[in-house]
């Protein structure tokens, strides 16, 4: 699924400069983001655990389970992010069922990275 196509006309795009924090680990979160431009580094306990770029999601765990953020997100370059709150998320799931599958695949991919191989 091409999230850039789905979110390219978002009206409430947020801009972040290189080095700017997007959210902090432990912070409450009620929005996830689609990266439209730039790169974002994800850190857990101060250690880098991944990078996301155009068309990728970040912050989806806090949106889905209404718990505190499990990681910090920092702009590696100037970024444009499309925020997705719960209302928009539910609309996207209803109007684009494959969006829900894409979010689930993103979550599973992140779990596979941190889950020890048997």
PAZAPA-4460 file (N, C-alpha, C; in steps of 0.05 Angstrom, whole numbers, plus 32768, in hexadecimal, padded with zeros to 4 digits):
% residues 118
    n_x    n_y    n_z   ca_x   ca_y   ca_z    c_x    c_y    c_z   seq   type   mol
   8011   7FE9   8000   8000   8000   8000   8012   8019   8000     1      X     A
   800C   802C   7FEF   801B   8044   7FED   800F   805A   7FFE     2      X     A
   8019   805E   8016   800E   8072   8028   8013   808E   801E     3      X     A
   8028   8092   800E   802D   80AD   8003   8016   80B6   7FF2     4      X     A
   800B   80A3   7FE2   7FF4   80AA   7FD1   7FDB   80B0   7FE2     5      X     A
   7FD7   80A1   7FF7   7FC0   80A5   8008   7FC1   80BF   8018     6      X     A
   7FD9   80C8   8020   7FDB   80DF   8032   7FE8   80F7   8025     7      X     A
   7FED   80F6   800B   7FFB   810D   7FFE   7FEB   8127   7FFE     8      X     A
   7FD1   8126   8001   7FC1   813E   8002   7FB7   8145   801E     9      X     A
   7FC5   813B   8032   7FBE   8141   804E   7FC0   815F   8053    10      X     A
   7FAD   8169   8061   7FAB   8186   8066   7FBC   818E   807F    11      X     A
   7FBF   817D   8091   7FCC   8184   80AB   7FE8   8179   80AD    12      X     A
   7FF8   817B   8098   8013   8171   8098   8024   8180   80AD    13      X     A
   8034   8171   80BC   8046   817D   80CF   8062   817D   80C5    14      X     A
   8070   8193   80CA   808C   8196   80C1   809F   8193   80D9    15      X     A
   80B5   8184   80D5   80C9   8181   80EA   80E4   8186   80DD    16      X     A
   80F5   8195   80EB   8110   819A   80E2   8123   8183   80EB    17      X     A
   8138   8180   80DC   814C   816C   80E3   8155   8170   8100    18      X     A
   8155   815A   8110   815D   815C   812C   8146   8162   813F    19      X     A
   812E   8168   8134   8117   816E   8145   8109   8155   814E    20      X     A
   8102   8154   8168   80F3   813D   8173   80D6   813E   816A    21      X     A
   80CB   8128   8162   80AF   8126   815A   809F   811D   8171    22      X     A
   80A8   8109   8180   809C   8101   8199   80B0   80F2   81AA    23      X     A
   80AA   80F1   81C4   80BC   80E4   81D7   80B2   80C9   81E1    24      X     A
   80C4   80B7   81E6   80BD   809E   81F4   80B0   80A4   820E    25      X     A
   809A   8097   8215   808C   809B   822E   8076   80B0   822C    26      X     A
   8076   80C0   8217   8062   80D5   8213   8048   80C8   820A    27      X     A
   8032   80D4   8212   8018   80C9   8209   8016   80CF   81EB    28      X     A
   8008   80BE   81DD   8006   80C2   81C0   7FEA   80BB   81B6    29      X     A
   7FDE   80CD   81A7   7FC4   80C7   819C   7FC4   80CB   817E    30      X     A
   7FDC   80CB   8172   7FDF   80CF   8155   7FF6   80BE   814B    31      X     A
   7FF4   80B4   8133   800A   80A8   8125   8010   80BA   810D    32      X     A
   8026   80B4   8100   802E   80C5   80E9   8035   80B4   80D1    33      X     A
   8030   80C0   80BA   803A   80B5   80A0   8050   80C9   8097    34      X     A
   8067   80BE   8092   807D   80CF   8089   8079   80D5   806B    35      X     A
   8076   80EF   8065   8073   80F7   8049   808E   80FF   803D    36      X     A
   809F   810B   804C   80BA   8112   8043   80CD   8111   805A    37      X     A
   80E6   8109   8055   80FB   8109   8069   80FE   80EE   8076    38      X     A
   8110   80ED   808A   8116   80D5   8099   8114   80DB   80B7    39      X     A
   810A   80C6   80C5   8106   80C8   80E2   8114   80B1   80EF    40      X     A
   8124   80B7   8104   8131   80A2   8113   8120   809B   812B    41      X     A
   811D   8081   8130   810E   8077   8147   8122   806D   815C    42      X     A
   811F   8076   8175   8131   806F   818B   8121   8063   81A2    43      X     A
   812B   804E   81AD   811F   8042   81C5   8135   8042   81DB    44      X     A
   812F   804C   81F2   8142   804E   8208   815B   805D   81FF    45      X     A
   8158   8070   81ED   816E   8080   81E3   817F   8073   81CE    46      X     A
   8178   805B   81C6   8187   804C   81B2   8178   804B   8197    47      X     A
   8185   8050   8181   8177   804F   8167   816E   8032   8161    48      X     A
   8155   8030   8159   814A   8015   8152   8140   8014   8135    49      X     A
   813F   802B   8128   8136   802B   810C   8133   8046   8101    50      X     A
   812F   8047   80E7   812A   8060   80D8   8112   805B   80C6    51      X     A
   8101   8070   80C4   80EB   806E   80B2   80ED   8086   809E    52      X     A
   80E1   8082   8087   80E2   8096   8072   80C8   8099   8064    53      X     A
   80C8   80A6   804D   80AF   80AC   803F   809E   8092   803A    54      X     A
   8085   8095   8042   8072   807E   803F   8071   806C   8057    55      X     A
   8081   8071   806B   8082   8060   8083   8070   806D   8099    56      X     A
   806A   805C   80AD   805A   8064   80C4   806C   8066   80DC    57      X     A
   8064   8077   80EF   8070   8078   8109   805B   8080   811E    58      X     A
   805F   8076   8136   804C   807E   814C   8032   806F   814C    59      X     A
   8030   8059   813C   8017   804B   813A   800F   803C   8153    60      X     A
   8023   8033   8162   801D   8023   817A   800D   8033   818E    61      X     A
   8016   804C   8193   8008   805D   81A7   7FEC   8064   819E    62      X     A
   7FE8   8067   8184   7FCD   806D   817A   7FBB   8055   817E    63      X     A
   7FC5   803E   8179   7FB4   8026   817A   7FAD   801E   8196    64      X     A
   7FC1   801F   81A8   7FBB   8015   81C3   7FB8   802B   81D9    65      X     A
   7FBA   8044   81D1   7FB7   805A   81E3   7FCA   8059   81FB    66      X     A
   7FE1   804D   81F8   7FF5   804C   820C   800B   8061   8206    67      X     A
   801E   8064   8218   8034   8076   8214   8045   806D   81FC    68      X     A
   8053   8081   81F0   8065   807B   81DA   807B   8068   81E3    69      X     A
   8081   8054   81D3   8096   8040   81D9   80B1   8049   81CF    70      X     A
   80B3   805F   81C0   80CC   8067   81B5   80CB   8086   81B1    71      X     A
   80E2   8091   81AB   80E5   80AD   81A3   80E9   80AE   8185    72      X     A
   80DE   80C3   8179   80E1   80C7   815C   80EF   80E2   8158    73      X     A
   8104   80E2   8149   8114   80FA   8144   8118   80FD   8126    74      X     A
   8113   8116   811C   8117   811B   80FF   8135   811A   80F9    75      X     A
   813D   8109   80E6   8158   8108   80DD   815D   811D   80C7    76      X     A
   8148   8124   80B9   814A   8139   80A5   8130   8149   80A7    77      X     A
   812E   815E   8098   8115   816D   8098   80FF   815A   808F    78      X     A
   80E9   815A   809D   80D3   8146   8098   80B8   8153   8095    79      X     A
   80A7   8146   8086   808B   814C   8085   807C   8133   808E    80      X     A
   806B   8136   80A2   805C   811F   80AC   803E   8124   80AC    81      X     A
   802F   8111   80A4   8012   8113   80A4   8008   8105   80BE    82      X     A
   7FFD   8114   80D1   7FF3   8108   80E9   7FD9   80F9   80E4    83      X     A
   7FD5   80E3   80F2   7FBD   80D3   80EF   7FB2   80CE   810C    84      X     A
   7F9C   80DC   8113   7F90   80D8   812D   7F7D   80C0   812B    85      X     A
   7F71   80B9   8142   7F5F   80A2   8142   7F48   80A5   812F    86      X     A
   7F3C   80BC   812D   7F25   80C0   811B   7F2E   80BB   80FE    87      X     A
   7F44   80C6   80F6   7F4E   80C2   80DB   7F56   80A5   80D6    88      X     A
   7F62   8099   80EB   7F6A   807D   80E9   7F52   806C   80E3    89      X     A
   7F3D   806F   80F3   7F24   805F   80EF   7F18   8064   80D4    90      X     A
   7F18   807D   80CA   7F0F   8083   80B0   7F1F   8075   809B    91      X     A
   7F3A   8075   809D   7F4B   8068   808A   7F46   804A   808A    92      X     A
   7F42   803E   80A1   7F3D   8021   80A3   7F23   801A   8095    93      X     A
   7F0F   802B   8099   7EF5   8027   808C   7EF6   802B   806E    94      X     A
   7F02   8040   8065   7F03   8047   8049   7F18   8037   8039    95      X     A
   7F2D   802F   8046   7F43   8022   8039   7F4C   800A   804A    96      X     A
   7F3D   7FF4   8049   7F43   7FDD   805A   7F60   7FD3   8059    97      X     A
   7F6D   7FD7   8043   7F89   7FCE   8041   7F9B   7FE0   8052    98      X     A
   7F92   7FF7   8059   7FA1   8009   806B   7FA5   7FFB   8086    99      X     A
   7F90   7FEE   8091   7F91   7FE0   80AA   7FA6   7FC9   80A8   100      X     A
   7FA5   7FBB   8092   7FB8   7FA5   808D   7FD5   7FB0   808C   101      X     A
   7FD8   7FC7   807F   7FF3   7FD3   807E   7FFD   7FDA   809A   102      X     A
   7FEC   7FE6   80AB   7FF4   7FED   80C6   7FFB   7FD3   80D5   103      X     A
   7FEB   7FBF   80D2   7FF1   7FA5   80E0   800C   7F9A   80D7   104      X     A
   8011   7F9B   80BD   802B   7F91   80B2   8042   7FA1   80BD   105      X     A
   803E   7FBB   80BF   8053   7FCC   80CA   8059   7FC4   80E7   106      X     A
   8044   7FC0   80F7   8048   7FB8   8113   8056   7F9D   8115   107      X     A
   804E   7F8A   8104   805A   7F6F   8104   8078   7F71   80FC   108      X     A
   807E   7F82   80E9   8099   7F85   80E0   80AA   7F90   80F7   109      X     A
   80A0   7FA2   8107   80AF   7FAD   811D   80B2   7F98   8133   110      X     A
   809E   7F88   8138   80A0   7F72   814C   80B4   7F5D   8143   111      X     A
   80B6   7F57   812A   80C9   7F43   8120   80E6   7F4C   8125   112      X     A
   80EA   7F66   8123   8105   7F71   8127   810E   7F6D   8143   113      X     A
   80FC   7F70   8157   8104   7F6F   8173   8100   7F53   817F   114      X     A
   80F2   7F41   8171   80ED   7F27   817C   8104   7F14   8175   115      X     A
   810F   7F07   8189   8125   7EF4   8184   811D   7EDE   8171   116      X     A
   812F   7ED6   8160   812A   7EC0   814E   812C   7EA6   815D   117      X     A
   811B   7E93   8157   811A   7E79   8165   812A   7E65   8155   118      X     A
***
